[in-house]
Amino acid sequence: MALLNSNGKPVEDHLFKPSSEKLNAELVSRPSLSYWQSVWIRLRQNKLAMFGLFTMMGLTVMAIIGPWISPHSIATPNYSMVNQPPSLEYWFGTDALGRDMFARTWYGARISLFVGLVAALIDCIVGIIYGGVSGYKGGRTDSVMMRIVEILYGLPYLLVVILLMVIMGPGLLTIIIALTITGWVGMARIVRGQVLSLKQNEYVLASKVFGASTNHIIRRSLLPNTMGPIIIQMTLTVPTAIFAEAFLSFLGLGISAPYASWGSLAEDGLSSILTGNWWRLFFPAFFISLTMYAFNVFGDGLQDAIDPKTRGK
């Protein structure tokens, strides 16, 4: 039924429809989202990835404040409270020397997370520089640099670690060097592949024509367009480094007593399973598993958010 005006004549429908100029003006005035803003919106919609993110944040906070919350020392023995189960006084129980497992677990989190983050950062820096130069130069330079990567990739990891332990002695610095001496090759391969696919684009060729240096082209034109895969690789490198440090500490090649990481705590607690002191192994093993799970689900969610194939979804 048509609407009538005061004179009894039908009102035209177009009077109630917004003009195309008005619609265009609304679209222009609407703020546009940047690439990383749209990535964040898609990431927030992934509940599992957000769980991983908040779990990582919670673990980091507890690693900082956890040892201070406990009223007990992380290193001072208390032989009158040996192997006490979790209680109101000792929230995670005590170990074979009566030391508080709550304080030691969160101090171990500091060591494990620090090793993981530092190893991932070094891998990122070395891998970006090496892979960027290799992919951009191409030709003989790329061939020689990739042969070096293949040699390092083929080295027995555990043998390299043991040799470093013999030469340098066990310690935190030795573990970081052992994790990064060959850990950067994966990042280098990813960056090289991205640079090879991007360096033939018009904006890179234009930079060459205008006389831009190699450093400028890599830093300003190529690397910003490879940040997505780099960030994803970093989120997956951290749990790998944490697990590797835990494995080395479990073998007795980690940080020296009386301080400990999650791996050395798990190694100490393994022998107590038969005696019923389950908490000594449960808590470090649980937090190792939780940390690796959180980083991996966050990395998977970040990969889905960054992947260009899913932008329109």
C-alpha positions in Angstrom: 0.0 0.0 0.0 1.4 3.3 -1.1 1.8 6.2 1.3 -0.1 9.4 0.6 0.9 13.0 1.3 -1.3 15.8 2.7 -2.8 16.4 -0.8 -3.8 12.8 -1.2 -1.1 12.0 -3.8 1.2 9.0 -3.5 4.7 9.6 -2.1 7.6 8.5 -4.2 9.6 5.6 -2.8 12.9 7.2 -3.6 12.2 9.9 -1.1 12.7 7.3 1.7 15.8 5.7 0.1 19.2 7.1 0.8 20.9 8.5 -2.2 24.0 6.8 -3.7 26.1 9.9 -2.8 25.0 9.6 0.9 25.9 5.9 0.9 29.3 6.6 -0.6 29.9 9.4 1.9 29.1 7.0 4.8 31.5 4.4 3.4 34.3 7.0 3.0 33.8 8.4 6.5 33.8 5.0 8.1 37.3 4.3 9.6 39.2 1.6 7.8 41.0 -1.1 9.6 44.7 -1.7 9.2 46.1 -5.1 8.4 47.2 -5.8 12.0 43.9 -4.5 13.4 42.0 -7.0 11.2 44.5 -9.8 12.3 43.7 -8.9 16.0 40.0 -9.0 15.4 40.2 -12.5 13.8 42.5 -13.7 16.5 40.1 -12.6 19.2 37.4 -14.7 17.6 39.5 -17.8 18.1 38.8 -18.8 21.7 41.5 -21.4 21.8 44.1 -19.0 20.7 43.0 -16.4 23.3 43.1 -19.1 25.9 46.7 -19.7 24.9 47.5 -16.0 25.0 46.1 -15.5 28.5 47.7 -18.6 29.7 51.1 -17.3 28.5 50.5 -14.0 30.2 49.5 -15.7 33.4 52.6 -18.0 33.4 54.8 -15.0 32.8 53.3 -13.0 35.7 53.6 -15.9 38.0 57.2 -16.5 37.0 57.9 -12.9 38.0 56.0 -12.8 41.3 55.6 -16.5 42.2 58.9 -16.9 44.2 58.0 -13.7 46.1 54.5 -14.9 47.1 55.9 -17.9 48.9 57.2 -17.2 52.4 59.8 -20.0 52.0 63.2 -19.9 50.4 63.9 -21.6 47.1 67.4 -22.9 48.1 67.5 -23.2 51.9 66.9 -26.8 53.1 64.5 -27.6 55.9 65.2 -31.2 57.0 62.2 -31.3 59.4 59.8 -30.8 56.4 61.1 -33.3 53.9 58.7 -34.6 51.2 55.6 -32.9 52.6 52.5 -33.2 50.4 50.7 -30.1 49.2 49.1 -28.2 52.1 48.1 -24.8 53.3 51.7 -24.1 54.4 53.4 -25.7 51.4 51.1 -25.2 48.4 53.0 -27.5 46.1 54.6 -29.6 48.8 58.3 -29.9 49.5 61.2 -31.9 48.0 63.7 -34.3 49.4 65.6 -31.5 51.2 62.4 -29.8 52.6 62.5 -26.9 50.1 59.3 -25.3 49.0 58.2 -26.7 45.6 55.9 -23.7 44.9 58.8 -21.2 45.1 61.1 -23.6 43.2 58.5 -24.3 40.5 58.0 -20.6 39.7 61.7 -19.9 39.9 62.1 -22.7 37.4 59.5 -21.0 35.2 61.8 -17.9 35.1 64.7 -20.1 33.9 62.6 -22.0 31.3 60.8 -19.0 29.9 63.9 -16.9 29.8 65.8 -19.6 27.9 62.9 -20.0 25.5 62.4 -16.3 24.8 66.1 -15.6 24.4 66.7 -18.6 22.2 63.7 -17.6 20.0 65.0 -13.9 19.8 68.5 -15.0 18.8 67.1 -17.4 16.2 64.9 -14.7 14.9 67.7 -12.1 14.5 70.2 -14.4 13.0 67.7 -16.2 10.8 66.2 -12.9 9.4 69.6 -11.5 8.5 71.0 -14.7 7.0 67.8 -15.7 5.2 67.1 -12.2 4.0 70.6 -11.7 2.5 70.6 -15.2 1.0 67.2 -14.8 -0.7 67.8 -11.3 -2.0 71.3 -11.9 -3.4 70.3 -15.2 -5.0 72.6 -17.0 -7.5 75.9 -18.4 -6.2 75.7 -16.5 -2.9 72.3 -18.1 -2.1 73.6 -21.6 -3.1 76.7 -21.3 -0.9 74.7 -20.0 2.1 72.1 -22.7 1.8 74.7 -25.4 1.7 76.0 -24.1 5.0 72.5 -24.2 6.4 72.1 -27.8 5.3 75.4 -28.8 7.0 74.3 -27.2 10.2 70.8 -28.7 9.9 72.4 -32.2 9.6 74.6 -31.9 12.7 73.5 -34.2 15.6 71.9 -31.9 18.1 72.7 -33.8 21.2 76.3 -34.4 20.2 76.8 -30.6 19.7 75.2 -30.0 23.2 77.5 -32.5 24.9 80.6 -31.1 23.2 79.7 -27.6 24.4 79.0 -28.9 27.9 82.5 -30.5 27.9 84.2 -27.4 26.6 82.2 -24.6 28.4 80.8 -26.5 31.4 77.1 -26.8 32.3 75.2 -23.6 32.8 72.6 -21.2 31.5 74.8 -19.6 28.9 75.9 -22.9 27.6 72.3 -24.0 27.2 71.4 -20.9 25.3 74.4 -21.2 22.9 73.6 -24.9 22.4 70.0 -24.1 21.5 70.8 -21.3 19.1 73.9 -22.6 17.4 71.7 -24.5 14.9 68.2 -23.3 15.9 68.2 -20.4 13.6 68.3 -22.4 10.3 64.5 -22.9 10.3 63.9 -19.2 10.5 66.5 -18.6 7.8 64.8 -20.9 5.4 61.4 -19.3 6.0 62.7 -15.8 5.5 64.7 -16.8 2.4 61.6 -18.4 0.8 59.5 -15.2 1.5 62.2 -12.9 0.1 62.6 -15.0 -3.0 58.8 -14.7 -3.7 58.8 -10.9 -3.0 61.9 -9.6 -4.6 60.5 -9.7 -8.1 57.6 -7.4 -7.1 57.3 -4.0 -8.8 58.0 -1.9 -5.7 61.3 -3.8 -5.1 62.4 -3.3 -8.7 61.5 0.4 -8.5 63.7 0.7 -5.4 66.6 -0.9 -7.3 66.1 1.5 -10.2 66.2 4.5 -7.8 69.5 3.3 -6.4 68.4 2.0 -3.0 71.0 0.0 -1.1 70.5 -3.7 -0.4 70.2 -3.0 3.3 67.5 -0.4 2.6 65.5 -2.7 0.3 65.6 -5.7 2.7 64.8 -3.5 5.8 62.1 -1.3 4.3 60.5 -3.3 1.4 61.0 -7.0 2.1 61.0 -7.6 5.8 57.8 -5.8 6.6 56.0 -8.1 4.2 57.4 -11.2 5.8 56.6 -10.3 9.4 53.6 -12.6 9.5 55.5 -15.9 9.0 58.3 -14.6 11.2 56.0 -13.9 14.1 54.3 -17.3 13.7 57.7 -19.1 13.6 58.8 -17.2 16.8 55.7 -18.4 18.7 56.5 -22.0 17.7 60.2 -21.6 18.4 59.7 -20.6 22.1 58.0 -23.9 23.2 60.5 -25.9 21.2 63.4 -24.2 23.1 61.6 -24.6 26.4 61.2 -28.4 25.8 64.8 -28.7 24.6 66.0 -27.0 27.8 63.8 -29.2 29.9 65.2 -32.2 28.1 68.8 -31.2 28.7 68.1 -30.4 32.4 66.3 -33.8 32.7 69.5 -35.4 31.4 71.5 -33.5 34.0 73.0 -31.0 31.5 71.1 -28.0 32.7 71.4 -25.3 35.4 73.5 -26.2 38.4 72.0 -26.8 41.9 70.6 -25.4 44.2 68.7 -23.5 41.5 66.5 -25.3 39.1 64.4 -25.2 35.9 61.3 -27.2 35.2 63.4 -29.9 33.5 65.7 -30.4 36.5 62.7 -30.4 38.9 61.1 -33.1 36.8 64.3 -35.1 36.8 64.5 -34.8 40.6 60.9 -35.8 41.0 61.0 -38.8 38.7 62.8 -40.9 41.3 60.1 -40.0 43.9 57.2 -41.6 42.0 57.9 -45.0 43.5 57.8 -43.6 47.0 54.5 -41.9 46.5 55.7 -38.3 46.3 53.8 -37.6 43.1 53.7 -33.8 43.5 57.5 -33.5 42.9 57.0 -34.6 39.3 53.5 -33.5 38.7 53.8 -29.7 39.0 56.9 -29.2 36.8 55.7 -31.7 34.2 52.2 -30.0 34.3 53.6 -26.5 33.7 55.9 -27.7 30.9 52.9 -29.3 29.2 50.7 -26.3 29.8 53.3 -23.8 28.4 53.9 -25.8 25.3 50.2 -26.2 24.7 49.5 -22.5 25.2 52.3 -21.4 22.8 51.3 -24.0 20.2 47.5 -23.1 20.1 48.3 -19.4 20.1 50.7 -19.9 17.2 48.2 -21.9 15.3 45.5 -19.3 15.9 47.9 -16.5 14.9 48.7 -18.4 11.7 45.0 -18.6 10.8 44.6 -14.9 11.5 47.5 -13.9 9.4 47.0 -16.3 6.5 45.8 -14.2 3.6 43.5 -17.0 2.4 41.3 -16.4 5.4 41.1 -12.6 5.3 37.6 -12.5 3.7 36.2 -15.1 6.2 
